[in-house]
Amino acid sequence: MRRLVRCLEALSDGAGYAAGITVFGLTLLIAAGVFSRRVLGSPLLSVDEVSGYLLLAIVFLGLAHTMKAGGHIRSDIVLAHVPAGVRGGLEVLATLLAFLFALALAGGNWVLVAEYYGRGTLSFKYLQIPLWIPASLLVVGVILLLLQLVARFLRQVARGSG
């Protein structure tokens, strides 16, 4: 079980690193757009479109790593005032509820990707990218979050039994 948890956490870390690299890429893209517009007098027409897709990648690829690092919003004020035994149960309950929410989010996003793919929906901007491609980032990110929640649950169960 520890090996599975380590593997799932490695996936979360990899996605977090990918999100970090994407932040750097977004920064370079915006800088290039500003340079092109201000210095060369010719704007890069696709910067705003690609920037939106990169921001989507940053947010969704960062979900699992943020969960692993404990960076999501929590109700620590409530947990600080309950006994340790109750706290552990509330942590497990919160993990299960987060899993159910993420599962619903993954299902909804999967339907969105399938609809975009089936209808051949393109973006309305200059590049006319098939929207199923950037929408797939939502599905990938939420699946990684689901796997991280499984790892969190397994750690919680192991802590409770050990």
Order of alpha helices (4+ residues) and beta strands (2+ residues): alpha-alpha-alpha-alpha-alpha-alpha
